[in-house]
């Protein structure tokens, strides 16, 4: 396989596909190509049918959370609960996963069980 430095980092897939096609021409089976290069059968088939790799598809940007408009209200409720008696508090704290507990602690809300 050719050195990827001489082709540039953006062309590694082209060099990879060329090596797959070259080994296939030399008589290597598709199964052997899969094992040698650590790819699936679909990658081998794509490399053998087209000289150029498929362009990468871009994913949609992450959408904001539906709770974002309500975070000030939720924070206010949790802050009010700090002053409430034990039986009047909202009892969501024991059910929170550790990541949510850390998020509350970062915002300055102390957790009580």
Z-matrix of the N, CA and C atoms (Angstrom, degrees):
N
C 1 1.446
C 2 1.521 1 108.26
N 3 1.314 2 116.31 1 140.52
C 4 1.464 3 121.03 2 -177.69
C 5 1.520 4 110.57 3 -70.74
N 6 1.291 5 115.40 4 154.27
C 7 1.459 6 121.35 5 178.76
C 8 1.522 7 109.06 6 -68.28
N 9 1.346 8 117.00 7 127.57
C 10 1.466 9 120.22 8 -177.40
C 11 1.519 10 111.90 9 -69.91
N 12 1.344 11 118.02 10 -19.47
C 13 1.463 12 120.41 11 -179.23
C 14 1.520 13 111.09 12 -66.92
N 15 1.335 14 117.04 13 -32.40
C 16 1.459 15 118.18 14 -178.81
C 17 1.525 16 111.68 15 -75.68
N 18 1.304 17 118.77 16 -17.91
C 19 1.450 18 121.81 17 178.94
C 20 1.522 19 112.76 18 -100.14
N 21 1.308 20 118.37 19 -14.00
C 22 1.461 21 121.64 20 -176.00
C 23 1.514 22 110.00 21 93.30
N 24 1.321 23 116.65 22 154.60
C 25 1.463 24 120.72 23 -176.52
C 26 1.520 25 112.34 24 -67.34
N 27 1.320 26 118.74 25 -27.60
C 28 1.459 27 120.90 26 -178.09
C 29 1.506 28 112.92 27 -72.42
N 30 1.328 29 118.32 28 -15.51
C 31 1.455 30 121.40 29 -175.37
C 32 1.519 31 113.28 30 -105.18
N 33 1.314 32 117.63 31 18.12
C 34 1.464 33 120.36 32 -179.20
C 35 1.524 34 110.72 33 -62.34
N 36 1.330 35 117.69 34 -39.29
C 37 1.462 36 120.76 35 179.67
C 38 1.525 37 110.78 36 -65.28
N 39 1.317 38 117.66 37 -35.37
C 40 1.465 39 120.99 38 178.50
C 41 1.525 40 109.71 39 -65.99
N 42 1.323 41 116.52 40 -43.50
C 43 1.464 42 121.13 41 178.71
C 44 1.526 43 109.84 42 -64.91
N 45 1.323 44 117.02 43 -40.33
C 46 1.461 45 122.37 44 179.05
C 47 1.525 46 110.32 45 -62.36
N 48 1.336 47 116.93 46 -46.82
C 49 1.464 48 120.67 47 179.36
C 50 1.523 49 110.74 48 -64.10
N 51 1.338 50 117.42 49 -38.23
C 52 1.466 51 120.47 50 179.08
C 53 1.526 52 110.73 51 -63.89
N 54 1.326 53 116.36 52 -40.05
C 55 1.464 54 119.75 53 178.86
C 56 1.526 55 110.62 54 -66.16
N 57 1.333 56 117.10 55 -39.68
C 58 1.466 57 120.48 56 177.43
C 59 1.529 58 110.46 57 -61.81
N 60 1.332 59 116.86 58 -45.24
C 61 1.466 60 120.72 59 -179.33
C 62 1.535 61 110.88 60 -66.15
N 63 1.331 62 117.30 61 -39.57
C 64 1.463 63 121.34 62 -179.28
C 65 1.533 64 110.10 63 -64.48
N 66 1.339 65 116.81 64 -44.90
C 67 1.467 66 119.31 65 179.46
C 68 1.524 67 111.20 66 -67.04
N 69 1.311 68 117.45 67 -32.46
C 70 1.459 69 120.73 68 177.69
C 71 1.525 70 110.15 69 -67.66
N 72 1.339 71 116.53 70 -41.31
C 73 1.467 72 120.62 71 177.27
C 74 1.527 73 111.35 72 -63.66
N 75 1.333 74 116.05 73 -31.22
C 76 1.466 75 120.16 74 -179.91
C 77 1.526 76 112.40 75 -77.76
N 78 1.326 77 116.83 76 0.28
C 79 1.460 78 120.06 77 173.72
C 80 1.515 79 115.32 78 105.21
N 81 1.312 80 118.61 79 6.57
C 82 1.459 81 121.01 80 -179.96
C 83 1.535 82 109.08 81 -75.11
N 84 1.328 83 116.74 82 138.84
C 85 1.469 84 120.22 83 179.09
C 86 1.531 85 110.20 84 -75.66
N 87 1.324 86 115.27 85 162.31
C 88 1.471 87 119.51 86 179.01
C 89 1.525 88 110.88 87 -62.00
N 90 1.317 89 116.68 88 -37.77
C 91 1.465 90 120.68 89 179.20
C 92 1.536 91 110.94 90 -64.11
N 93 1.326 92 116.45 91 -40.15
C 94 1.465 93 120.29 92 178.53
C 95 1.536 94 110.49 93 -67.90
N 96 1.334 95 116.49 94 -36.97
C 97 1.470 96 120.03 95 176.51
C 98 1.527 97 110.68 96 -62.91
N 99 1.322 98 116.44 97 -41.22
C 100 1.460 99 120.47 98 178.72
C 101 1.530 100 110.62 99 -59.64
N 102 1.331 101 116.12 100 -44.88
C 103 1.468 102 120.34 101 -178.43
C 104 1.522 103 111.26 102 -68.91
N 105 1.332 104 117.00 103 -42.31
C 106 1.460 105 120.69 104 -176.36
C 107 1.523 106 112.01 105 -65.63
N 108 1.333 107 117.32 106 -42.77
C 109 1.464 108 120.95 107 -174.99
C 110 1.528 109 113.46 108 -99.48
N 111 1.314 110 117.33 109 -6.05
C 112 1.461 111 120.40 110 177.41
C 113 1.513 112 113.25 111 67.01
N 114 1.332 113 116.63 112 41.22
C 115 1.459 114 121.40 113 -179.56
C 116 1.521 115 109.03 114 -124.08
N 117 1.324 116 116.41 115 170.16
C 118 1.459 117 121.13 116 -180.00
C 119 1.525 118 110.04 117 -87.84
N 120 1.329 119 115.24 118 170.85
C 121 1.463 120 120.04 119 -179.02
C 122 1.521 121 111.00 120 -64.23
N 123 1.334 122 117.40 121 -32.20
C 124 1.465 123 119.06 122 -179.31
C 125 1.527 124 110.73 123 -68.08
N 126 1.336 125 117.54 124 -35.90
C 127 1.461 126 120.54 125 177.63
C 128 1.523 127 110.47 126 -66.14
N 129 1.331 128 116.56 127 -40.47
C 130 1.467 129 119.76 128 177.74
C 131 1.518 130 109.91 129 -63.44
N 132 1.326 131 117.61 130 -44.49
C 133 1.467 132 120.48 131 -179.67
C 134 1.520 133 111.55 132 -63.76
N 135 1.333 134 117.63 133 -40.64
C 136 1.464 135 120.28 134 178.42
C 137 1.518 136 110.89 135 -64.33
N 138 1.326 137 116.73 136 -39.66
C 139 1.463 138 120.23 137 -179.80
C 140 1.530 139 111.32 138 -67.72
N 141 1.323 140 117.15 139 -34.50
C 142 1.457 141 120.22 140 -178.44
C 143 1.524 142 112.53 141 -78.95
N 144 1.329 143 117.89 142 -24.60
C 145 1.463 144 119.89 143 -178.81
C 146 1.520 145 113.18 144 -89.56
N 147 1.322 146 117.94 145 -24.21
C 148 1.457 147 120.03 146 -176.84
C 149 1.525 148 110.03 147 -135.17
N 150 1.337 149 115.67 148 136.66
C 151 1.462 150 119.89 149 178.83
C 152 1.519 151 111.55 150 -71.91
N 153 1.313 152 117.28 151 -28.71
C 154 1.472 153 121.83 152 -178.65
C 155 1.509 154 109.77 153 -106.85
N 156 1.326 155 118.08 154 136.06
C 157 1.472 156 120.61 155 179.10
C 158 1.525 157 111.05 156 -69.52
N 159 1.314 158 114.65 157 155.87
C 160 1.462 159 120.38 158 178.09
C 161 1.529 160 109.41 159 -64.59
N 162 1.341 161 118.56 160 140.69
C 163 1.468 162 119.11 161 176.31
C 164 1.521 163 110.01 162 -68.42
N 165 1.307 164 115.24 163 150.01
C 166 1.470 165 119.65 164 179.19
C 167 1.522 166 109.82 165 -70.17
N 168 1.305 167 115.22 166 138.85
C 169 1.458 168 119.33 167 176.74
C 170 1.518 169 108.79 168 -87.81
N 171 1.307 170 115.87 169 142.45
C 172 1.462 171 119.64 170 178.70
C 173 1.517 172 108.95 171 -91.52
N 174 1.305 173 115.83 172 141.11
C 175 1.451 174 120.28 173 178.60
C 176 1.519 175 109.61 174 -90.34
N 177 1.293 176 115.58 175 156.74
C 178 1.459 177 120.37 176 177.57
C 179 1.525 178 109.21 177 -66.96
N 180 1.306 179 116.03 178 148.96
C 181 1.463 180 119.14 179 179.76
C 182 1.527 181 109.67 180 -67.45
N 183 1.298 182 114.77 181 152.36
C 184 1.465 183 120.06 182 -178.07
C 185 1.521 184 109.73 183 -65.06
N 186 1.300 185 115.67 184 131.17
C 187 1.460 186 119.61 185 -179.74
C 188 1.521 187 109.56 186 -82.97
N 189 1.308 188 117.14 187 153.34
C 190 1.465 189 118.91 188 178.83
C 191 1.527 190 110.93 189 -69.81
N 192 1.295 191 115.92 190 158.28
C 193 1.453 192 121.51 191 179.97
C 194 1.527 193 109.72 192 -69.54
N 195 1.320 194 116.08 193 147.12
C 196 1.460 195 119.97 194 176.96
C 197 1.524 196 112.07 195 -71.43
N 198 1.334 197 115.92 196 -16.86
C 199 1.464 198 119.87 197 178.67
C 200 1.523 199 112.99 198 -86.62
N 201 1.328 200 118.35 199 -8.79
C 202 1.458 201 120.87 200 -177.25
C 203 1.529 202 113.60 201 -53.10
N 204 1.329 203 120.71 202 -42.12
C 205 1.469 204 118.84 203 179.08
C 206 1.539 205 112.91 204 -65.92
N 207 1.332 206 116.98 205 -20.60
C 208 1.457 207 120.35 206 -174.26
C 209 1.523 208 113.67 207 -101.82
N 210 1.326 209 118.84 208 -1.23
C 211 1.462 210 119.91 209 -177.44
C 212 1.525 211 113.14 210 -60.88
N 213 1.346 212 120.27 211 -37.38
C 214 1.470 213 117.18 212 176.11
C 215 1.534 214 112.34 213 -62.56
N 216 1.323 215 116.81 214 -38.70
C 217 1.457 216 121.12 215 179.19
C 218 1.530 217 110.63 216 -66.20
N 219 1.313 218 116.71 217 -43.96
C 220 1.461 219 120.12 218 179.75
C 221 1.521 220 110.20 219 -63.52
N 222 1.335 221 116.82 220 -42.78
C 223 1.464 222 120.37 221 178.03
C 224 1.520 223 111.13 222 -61.56
N 225 1.339 224 116.25 223 -39.60
C 226 1.461 225 120.36 224 179.56
C 227 1.524 226 110.81 225 -64.89
N 228 1.331 227 116.79 226 -42.55
C 229 1.468 228 120.73 227 178.89
C 230 1.519 229 110.25 228 -61.37
N 231 1.321 230 116.03 229 -42.92
C 232 1.461 231 119.34 230 -179.27
C 233 1.526 232 111.74 231 -67.50
N 234 1.324 233 116.42 232 -35.48
C 235 1.470 234 118.92 233 177.81
C 236 1.527 235 111.24 234 -69.24
N 237 1.325 236 117.07 235 -37.02
C 238 1.468 237 121.03 236 177.63
C 239 1.524 238 109.67 237 -65.99
N 240 1.327 239 116.88 238 -36.70
C 241 1.459 240 120.93 239 -179.91
C 242 1.521 241 112.35 240 -63.29
N 243 1.324 242 117.31 241 -23.47
C 244 1.457 243 119.14 242 179.76
C 245 1.522 244 111.59 243 -64.77
N 246 1.346 245 116.93 244 -30.67
C 247 1.457 246 120.93 245 -179.30
C 248 1.523 247 112.66 246 -90.30
N 249 1.319 248 118.30 247 -12.72
C 250 1.462 249 121.39 248 -177.75
C 251 1.517 250 110.43 249 -75.72
N 252 1.324 251 114.75 250 158.77
C 253 1.465 252 118.89 251 176.15
C 254 1.516 253 109.46 252 -69.64
N 255 1.304 254 115.36 253 166.21
C 256 1.459 255 119.95 254 -173.41
C 257 1.534 256 112.60 255 -58.01
N 258 1.310 257 117.66 256 -40.56
C 259 1.460 258 120.44 257 -176.41
C 260 1.528 259 112.78 258 -80.53
N 261 1.323 260 118.32 259 -12.84
C 262 1.459 261 120.01 260 -179.80
C 263 1.527 262 112.63 261 -98.09
N 264 1.311 263 117.13 262 -2.84
C 265 1.455 264 119.89 263 -178.76
C 266 1.519 265 110.92 264 -75.70
N 267 1.325 266 114.09 265 153.18
C 268 1.462 267 119.38 266 171.41
C 269 1.526 268 106.82 267 -71.45
N 270 1.295 269 116.93 268 132.86
C 271 1.465 270 120.25 269 -170.42
C 272 1.518 271 111.84 270 -100.75
N 273 1.318 272 117.97 271 42.99
C 274 1.458 273 119.59 272 178.94
C 275 1.517 274 112.08 273 -86.92
N 276 1.304 275 118.68 274 -16.82
C 277 1.458 276 121.59 275 -173.60
C 278 1.523 277 113.22 276 -59.32
N 279 1.337 278 121.68 277 -45.71
C 280 1.460 279 119.27 278 -179.80
C 281 1.524 280 113.36 279 -64.70
N 282 1.334 281 117.78 280 -23.76
C 283 1.451 282 120.73 281 -177.25
C 284 1.522 283 112.82 282 -89.15
N 285 1.328 284 118.19 283 -4.98
C 286 1.457 285 120.45 284 -177.26
C 287 1.522 286 111.11 285 -75.25
N 288 1.342 287 116.43 286 139.04
C 289 1.463 288 118.28 287 172.40
C 290 1.526 289 109.72 288 -71.31
N 291 1.325 290 117.73 289 161.21
C 292 1.465 291 120.39 290 -176.48
C 293 1.523 292 114.04 291 -57.27
N 294 1.340 293 118.19 292 -33.53
C 295 1.461 294 119.45 293 -179.10
C 296 1.528 295 110.80 294 -65.76
N 297 1.350 296 117.72 295 -38.00
C 298 1.460 297 120.40 296 178.58
C 299 1.524 298 110.81 297 -70.87
N 300 1.324 299 116.45 298 -34.73
C 301 1.465 300 118.96 299 177.53
C 302 1.528 301 110.07 300 -63.39
N 303 1.350 302 115.93 301 -41.46
C 304 1.466 303 119.29 302 177.78
C 305 1.522 304 110.79 303 -63.74
N 306 1.337 305 117.60 304 -37.66
C 307 1.465 306 120.64 305 179.75
C 308 1.520 307 110.34 306 -63.75
N 309 1.329 308 117.67 307 -38.57
C 310 1.457 309 120.46 308 178.33
C 311 1.521 310 110.99 309 -69.05
N 312 1.340 311 115.98 310 -39.20
C 313 1.462 312 119.37 311 179.43
C 314 1.528 313 111.43 312 -65.21
N 315 1.326 314 117.23 313 -35.15
C 316 1.464 315 120.92 314 178.36
C 317 1.522 316 109.90 315 -64.82
N 318 1.335 317 116.96 316 -35.07
C 319 1.461 318 120.64 317 179.74
C 320 1.537 319 112.59 318 -79.89
N 321 1.301 320 117.15 319 -1.08
C 322 1.449 321 119.93 320 176.39
C 323 1.511 322 113.99 321 92.25
N 324 1.307 323 118.90 322 11.80
C 325 1.459 324 122.32 323 179.63
C 326 1.522 325 107.82 324 -92.20
N 327 1.323 326 117.01 325 122.22
C 328 1.463 327 119.99 326 177.80
C 329 1.521 328 108.78 327 -84.36
N 330 1.301 329 115.49 328 140.01
C 331 1.449 330 121.04 329 -176.91
C 332 1.523 331 110.01 330 -97.54
N 333 1.339 332 115.86 331 133.87
C 334 1.442 333 121.13 332 174.62
C 335 1.510 334 108.04 333 -127.35
N 336 1.303 335 117.19 334 142.66
C 337 1.473 336 119.38 335 -179.15
C 338 1.490 337 111.07 336 -106.94
